[in-house]
Amino acid sequence: MTLPLLDLAGALARRRGIRLAPDWQSAVTIDLALDDPEAPWRLSEMAGWDAPVAMETRPGPQDFPMLVYVNQLGWAMAEQWQGPDHIRAITASGLAEVEWAAGLRLVQMSFPEAAGAENHQSAFAVFRAAILGRRRMIVDATAATVVINVLALITSIYSMQVYDRVIPRASYDTLWVLTAGMAFALLVDFLIRNTRAFLIDEEASSIDAEVSEYFFARMQSVRLDARPPGVGTMAAQLRGLEQVRAVMASASLFILADLPFALLFMVVMYGIGGSVVIIPALTFPLAIGAAMLFSRMIREDAHKSQVSGNRKNGLLVEALGAAETIKANLGGWHMLAGWNRLVDTVHRHDNQVRRWSTLSGSTFNVLQQVAYVGIIVLGVYEVADHRLTMGGLIACTIISGRINGPLVAALPNLIVQWSYARSSLQALDSILRLPSDHPHDRQMLRMGPVQAGMRLANVQFAYPGAHSGVDIPGLFINRGEKVGIIGSVGSGKSTLLKVMAGLYAPAVGQVTLDGVEISQIAEDDLRRQLIYLPQSFDLLSGSLRDNLALGIANPNDERLLAAAQRTGLSELLRQHPMGLDLPISEGGFGLSGGQRALVGLTRLLLTDPSILLLDEPTANLDPESELRALQQIFGHFAGKTVVMVTHKPQLLSFVDRVLVVIDGRLALDGKTADVLNQLRPKPAPAANREVPGQSPQQEKE
Ligand SMILES: Nc1ncnc2c1ncn2[C@@H]1O[C@H](COP(=O)(O)OP(=O)(O)OP(=O)(O)O)[C@@H](O)[C@H]1O
């Protein structure tokens, strides 16, 4: 049994139910020996994880599994206690019992959870979890809010004392004592307000980072066949995160924390001014009611403006991406017309929102003034009846300012922000509803190299809203087989390959590797064993080296250059002064179509899969480069399974078996020579004969 450290760490993570990022191993650039006592620390450092924690005391049963260092054997997985003095461990040479002693090196790895690993049902729940996960910030900010509100009362008490005690008796000493107290209160207020703002801003950034990481990872895990067609629109929907964050994780939320204090202030006002409290008791609920009404009025327009805004972004992305086609075909006017229509729609709805927002602003302003005047008028009668002092009346007007003040003044903004955020949340919910590559209710299985082969059983797949797709009652591809897939344009070859690669999930039936359904295989294992090369190999921004080494564990320049030499990519490296550092710009520009294909083929040579699925890998290459690259690929992967879609009959000499796809179904399946023979035009009318459903290979299975 071999147990290299990376496999050991992967197995440990799986035992602990932690799903690591699929490419976590790619960060490990040097070999880590199992018998290196520092290996777990080195691994964590390279992978960017927190340092492992060494057990200082005797571990409890709940602490297992973890790593244990066994003399002469090196690191192993400590599974559990086996009796009071022994620990059961899986070592490089099998199961072992390790005697517990005080100096035994037992280590707990600090694995990070892969982003998006938690299963949230709604976007609101994602934000709520991120905010509630910061209890300390909530407690501190709430405490600060309480103090700020209590300090606000001091101003009113100060004014009351000055008008009732200081002015009638001209007692300047009292004035200065009160003023000193007031100055101190103002200083504390200043400090606490700033601390609160600082605290919230700090946490808002970390909430933002956590939430955006979650959504980015979730967006990436959306199953390819379920992805909505508008990429730009989807990107804009994700950008809506910022609006939601601005409302949910910013100081404006703490304005709402002032809400309960409005009641406290009314109680205090009742204590000072008695019946005067009737005025804010009427105007405050009126303001809240009006806010709810305005938010209802704004909601629909905000949503429509948001949807059109997202589509505007989609159109922009499309116009930039398809610039060549648009320019070459005079499509600019068509795009501009679409753009102008969307801009008009956005403006129409935004203007409506702005109108309601202005109206709400002036309504709340009037309500504040009405409350102020109302308190003065009622207060005058109360003062005349000696039920209220002058100072009391002034204090009541100040308190009324606090009740209706910051919260009511902030309402118009908050309503608009919330309306847009609400619409963004709906868009984010629609992303969360899309099926994921890794359903959370499924336990992922690990697997090593494929021993038997790939089977498709009763597989049916159709694109959403379309009739086309694939329908394969049965197909088995044996380990080591070289299979070609041919068929006319749009017959379903690429779709079949993507279903085989597990990128598209069939609606019915199963694709299995050694009997295990591929949707149940842990993603890192699946992508190591099953390599899929798409028809158009897209490059990512960065350097050529980054693109060649993407997701490859242990890449180094010698390996990259050796692989490039074999496919012919080295020609490009020779021509370019920057070599492997050749920059690839955003969108993957910088190389020709053929060079891009060579990058994809070179990268293949750096992998060690069981099965290769190649979709027209050499469509963009000249005959010479094509031959060279395919000889290298088929030579290098001689013992592996290779399935290759192609339109070129001459490439079928590389394969032993050919599948012919017509309308998403297997029309022929057999040895290359037999199939080519059958496809050769025959003089007799028997050429149109129906093809039997079962191939010799299938029957064997
Ligand atoms: N994303 C999609 N949404 C809806 N229909 C699609 C989508 N992609 C492909 N199709 C349809 O599915 C059918 C099969 O397409 P597929 O790309 O598998 O054909 P193909 O045999 O690989 O063609 P080609 O030789 O041109 O590459 C076609 O009719 C195509 O229009």
The ligand as a MOL file (V3000), in Angstrom:
LIG
                    3D

  0  0  0     0  0            999 V3000
M  V30 BEGIN CTAB
M  V30 COUNTS 31 33 0 0 0
M  V30 BEGIN ATOM
M  V30 1 N -26.1270 24.8990 -25.5430 0
M  V30 2 C -27.0200 24.3840 -26.4030 0
M  V30 3 N -28.3350 24.6350 -26.2460 0
M  V30 4 C -29.2480 24.0890 -27.0790 0
M  V30 5 N -28.9230 23.2710 -28.0930 0
M  V30 6 C -27.6350 22.9930 -28.3120 0
M  V30 7 C -26.6170 23.5300 -27.4780 0
M  V30 8 N -25.4200 23.0700 -27.9020 0
M  V30 9 C -25.6870 22.2790 -28.9690 0
M  V30 10 N -27.0150 22.2290 -29.1970 0
M  V30 11 C -27.6780 21.4480 -30.2360 0
M  V30 12 O -27.4270 20.0830 -29.9850 0
M  V30 13 C -27.1630 19.3980 -31.1990 0
M  V30 14 C -25.8480 18.6610 -31.0960 0
M  V30 15 O -24.8100 19.5990 -30.9450 0
M  V30 16 P -23.3000 19.1550 -30.8230 0
M  V30 17 O -22.5000 20.3510 -30.5140 0
M  V30 18 O -23.2110 18.0110 -29.8970 0
M  V30 19 O -23.0400 18.6450 -32.3120 0
M  V30 20 P -21.7010 18.1300 -32.9750 0
M  V30 21 O -22.0150 16.8160 -33.5690 0
M  V30 22 O -20.5710 18.1730 -32.0110 0
M  V30 23 O -21.5220 19.2180 -34.0930 0
M  V30 24 P -20.1920 19.7920 -34.7730 0
M  V30 25 O -19.6650 18.7090 -35.6410 0
M  V30 26 O -20.6880 20.9300 -35.5480 0
M  V30 27 O -19.2430 20.1660 -33.6840 0
M  V30 28 C -27.1910 20.4370 -32.2930 0
M  V30 29 O -28.4350 20.3450 -32.9490 0
M  V30 30 C -27.0890 21.7480 -31.5880 0
M  V30 31 O -27.8690 22.7270 -32.2210 0
M  V30 END ATOM
M  V30 BEGIN BOND
M  V30 1 1 1 2
M  V30 2 1 2 3
M  V30 3 2 2 7
M  V30 4 2 3 4
M  V30 5 1 4 5
M  V30 6 2 5 6
M  V30 7 1 6 7
M  V30 8 1 6 10
M  V30 9 1 7 8
M  V30 10 2 8 9
M  V30 11 1 9 10
M  V30 12 1 10 11
M  V30 13 1 11 12
M  V30 14 1 11 30
M  V30 15 1 12 13
M  V30 16 1 13 14
M  V30 17 1 13 28
M  V30 18 1 14 15
M  V30 19 1 15 16
M  V30 20 2 16 17
M  V30 21 1 16 18
M  V30 22 1 16 19
M  V30 23 1 19 20
M  V30 24 2 20 21
M  V30 25 1 20 22
M  V30 26 1 20 23
M  V30 27 1 23 24
M  V30 28 2 24 25
M  V30 29 1 24 26
M  V30 30 1 24 27
M  V30 31 1 28 29
M  V30 32 1 28 30
M  V30 33 1 30 31
M  V30 END BOND
M  V30 END CTAB
M  END
